[in-house]
Amino acid sequence: MLAKIFSCISKVIGKIGSFLGACCTYFSLYTLVGLFGTRRFPKAKQYHKLAIVVAARNEATVIGNLMESIRRQDYPADCVSVFVVADNCTDDTARLAREHGAVCYERFDPEHRTKGYALQFLFEQIRRDYGIDAFEAYILFDADNLLKGDFLSRMNEAFDAGEKIVTSYRNTKNFDDNWISASYALHWLRTVRLEHRARSLFGLATRIQGTGFLFANELVRDGWKWTSLTEDRAFSADAVVQGYCISYCNAAQFYDEQPVSLRIALRQRLRWAKGHLQAFTETGWPLFKHIFMSHDVTVAFMSFDMLCIVAPRALISIFHRILRLIFPTVLWLAVGRPFGAVGWAAISILKAIGKRYLENMVAATYVFVSERRRIKPMPLWKKGWFVLTFPLFDIIGRFSTFVALLRHVDWKPIPHNSEITIDDIRQG
């Protein structure tokens, strides 16, 4: 009886997983198109008034380098304002931000610690002191970021072309520190190639990923509303429900610092996983309804496309594999063959891991080849090592998704210690 129950549940989850997989087969087209093309924007007719917003928590080591890279942009200084929220800081972040020319507000609220709450506070201060419409668009950065010299000009071109939300090319300033930082770097570049480039070319909505994105002032006229553990995913889904396209500017490049500690990586991936589950529960149903309620075919497809992104496909896949493993194991045990049960389980697990491992090695190789002009030079043996270790990043992500379903997760800051400057990157 128990075996029949497991079999029935396994079949149901398998059908759901197969259906979701079939729904996402068109992602292969994105991969193919992303290899050859992306959207390019014409020169802007005017310089728009932009505001850069930064949420920083104990970022004294890196905030000055970010501010210096902003100061050295080839964009008119009188068209750019910088706002920093020093969120629950115990170091000199606020002082350094002000010394480098930013308007800095200090926030102390240990009960509400996510980046989303810090941004909510920051936009309240901007509304009070300047008015949201004092700036045509806002660009969000993390304190550890560094901007290539023409970043603002390139993003201004996309905004001038009529785009309301634009994400950019996320490179890594400490790519080859170790396999962990390299895995993060490959992860971001894989998204560029497999998602951003094709969607921008087709005029569809891609997703923003934490930092380095622009949005028109109209999106925050009622304040910043996204305060979950992964505010970026909730922002993306909510924007699509409202009918916004999220474009991508391949020419606008910035650099991000990635973790090098396995402990920090595990903590961050767990937060991402929990936040992704929260985003699905918050936005899944609105996106599903919008598929059928929208009178615009493109907008309806964007809702479907975004639903495929936020749906916890990895979690469904994990449960399906667990149940497929349990049913034969129970049968082996029922006939008194415990060694058969162990052997079956071991072979099944190794086959599943091996398949995913090879897929991710291919993805890493694809990124190294396709993005070779933008990835910092490094020995071939090191690239090979990073290709071999990149699949571990996926294993960590899937493990984190399963754990996130079962436990409470608090937001904790990711430490940034790299003193690399934009000059170091240019010279390197």
Secondary structure, DSSP 4 states (H G I P E B T S, - for coil): -HHHHHHHHHHHHHHHHHHHHHHTTTHHHHHHHHHH-----PPPSSPPPEEEEEEESS-TTTHHHHHHHHHT-SS-GGGEEEEEEEES--SSHHHHHHHTT-EEEEE--TTS-SHHHHHHHHHHHHHHHT-GGGSSEEEEEETT-EE-TTHHHHHHHHHHTT-SEEEEEEEETTTTSSHHHHHHHHHHHHHIIIIIHHHHHHT------SSSEEEEGGGGTT-----STTHHHHHHHHHHHTT--EEEEEEEEEEE-----HHHHHHHHHHHHHHHHHHHHHHHHHHHHHHHH-S-HHHHHHHHHHHHHHS-HHHHHHHHHHHHHHHHHHHHHHTT-HHHHHHHHHHHHHHHHHHHHHHHHHHHHHHHHHTTTTSPP--HHHHHHHHHHHHHHHHHHHHHHHHHHHS-----PPP------HHHHHH-
